[in-house]
Amino acid sequence: QSVLTQPPSASGTPGQTVTFSCSGSSSNIEDNTVNWYQHIPGTAPKLVIYSNNERPSGVPARFSGSKSGTSASLAISGLQSEDEADYYCAAWDDSLNGVVFGGGTKVTVL
Amino acid sequence: EEQLAESGGDLVQIGGSLRLSCGGSGFTFGGYAMSWVRQAPGKGLEWVSGISGNGGRTYFAASVKGRFSISRDNSKNTLYLQMNSLRGDDTAVYFCARGLYGRFDSWGQGTLVAVSS
């Protein structure tokens, strides 16, 4: 069972917006920044959002992140078939003195 | 362009040991904290261990504390993970990643560790 809680799946049709959450606690999300990763099985994970809402160079503006209190969310607008992947949130946990990941959300493009 | 390449994954028996390596290129290796993250078959990503840029601070997940150690040789641009007392649930693809504190901005392709009886 992961320290950060994500819904196991989310889906949408091309062009739609899909949003999913990452729920934590005061020792991780509330007091530290949240980062999001896109992972296509068999490849290296890719950072898509860092510091709650910042996009690395090369990541499309369709990806956006937000945080409020002990929860964070990732939104993908203008959904494309290439966005089909597993998405993970991650943050530092002050109590565990380590990094915690969410269980992952599988995004399916219908 | 920064690149990371893991090596050392293998099939090992329960209770055995293995050392993974991760070579970095395209960036000032010693200027960055580094981490190991793993993914067991059918499971999600799990952070394993991290180390500061100069190697002075190390961090471990509870699941590996006391069994795994992390080190680095900045003169060789290489990160290591020494894994002892391996268990079946250590079976996973192990990724090295640049960064710590949850922000990993560059990843290797991973190396497979299979622990079997």
Interface residues (C-beta under 8 A of the other chain):
Chain A: S2 N32 T33 V34 N35 Y37 H39 T43 A44 P45 K46 L47 Y50 S51 P56 D86 Y88 A90 A91 W92 L96 N97 G98 V99 V100 F101 G102 G103 G104
Chain B: S35 V37 G44 L45 E46 W47 G50 Y59 F60 A61 A62 F95 A97 L100 Y101 G102 R103 F104 D105 W107 G108 Q109 G110
